[in-house]
């Protein structure tokens, strides 16, 4: 009985960590290119509401997921234009994008509050793999959007560290002037990775409204975008570590329900809901200190606008 409870908790950790993972992977792409995007929360909300709207109208969650990617990508393109072309302050612009996305999603989603989703992403057990003791039920009984991250994370790791385009990406984030001198189009690459990063944030939002809790509620991301931004530092800009960190935060979230069911002590629900955010603060402090000590992690040109005339 105890094993089944912990297996269910670990499986729930993966599910709860998946939206954070999508957003964190997108932010890693943007920051690796030297652009700090603090609009992740807003893009997740826009992805969640547009994906839900289209899925309700069409009955097709995959179409809703695609539209969520495009909507969040459009927001990221606006952010890219302001910060890369116009060289606006990235922190201020990102915060403005979050506020804009929060307001826009609330306005667009108001008629959809309380409307059930006719068809959502359902868990699909992978034959044979799901029968592996302990590991199978934890890893291989999820919906397709979770399985997509199993492919995306190793692909991004290989892309970063084993391909020429990945080397160009890291060069643009570390020293854009040197990359530019070698013929790399810094502006085009930054636009591309910021937009792709925004689309991944939208995927995280769509996962919430189409799979995790198939519904629309205003501010349903509940700060997960900010957790994803903090997670990027914890993961030292590495996709594999981002996966582990996402499942850690998801595990804390899932553990709150296990504690309520398993303990006979009355624990206030508000305290349990605080745990993922307390962990975020603790991990951020520890990871930041380690990064400073080891002098590793953050791209050298992160949040610094590039001007070819100032080379």
C-alpha positions, 0 to 999 in steps of 0.5 A: 500500500505504501509503495503504491502511494509513493509511486502515485506521488512520483508520477504526480511529481512528473505531471506537476513539473511538466508545465514548469519544465516547458517554460524553463526550457524556453527560458533557457533558450532565450537566456542562452542567446543573451536575452532575459525574458521575465514575461514567462508568466504572461506567455504561459497564461496567454498559451493556456487561455488561447489553447483552451478557447480553441479546444472548446470551439473545435473539440481538438486539443492538439489544435488548441495546443498548436494555437497556444504555441503561436499565441505565445510566440507572437507575444515573444516576437513583440518582446524581441522587437522591443528588446533586440531591435529597439534595445529596451530594458529587458527586465522592465519589458518582461515585467510589462509583458507579464502584466499584459499577458495576465490582463489579456488572458483574464479578458479573453477567458472570462466567457470560458470560466466554468465551461468544461473541455469536451476533449482533453489530453488523457494518460496513455500507458506505453505497452511493455514499458509501463510493466517495468516494476516501480519505474514503469508506472512512474514514467510511462503512464502519462499524457502525450505532452509529458512524453514530448518532454522526454524527447525534447530534453535530450534533443536540446542537450545534444543541440546545445553541446554537440552541434554547430548551431548550438555552438553559435547559440552559446557564442551569441549569449557569451560574446555577441561581438565575437560571434558577429565578427565570425559571420553569425547573425546575432540579431536573427538568432536572438529573435529566433530563440526568444520566439521559440522560447516563448512558444515553449512557455505557451506549451507549458500554459496549454498543458495546464488548461488542456491536460493537467486541469482541463479548464480555464481559471484566471491566473491558473498558472499560479506563479509557475512562470516565475518558478521556471525563471528561478529554475533556470538559475538552479539548473545552470542553464542546462536542460537535463538539470532543468528536467530534474529541477522541474520534477523536484518542484513538482514533487513538492507540489504533489507531496502536499496532497500526500501529506494531507492524506498520510498524516493524522496531524491537521496541516493548514492547506495554505501552509502546504500550498506555500511549500513549492514557493518556499523551496523556490526561494531557498534553491534560488539563494543556494544556486545563486551563491554556488554560481557566483563561487564557481564562476559558471552558469550565466551567459556572459552577455545575458540581458545586455542589448547588442549594438554592432556600432559599439563593438 
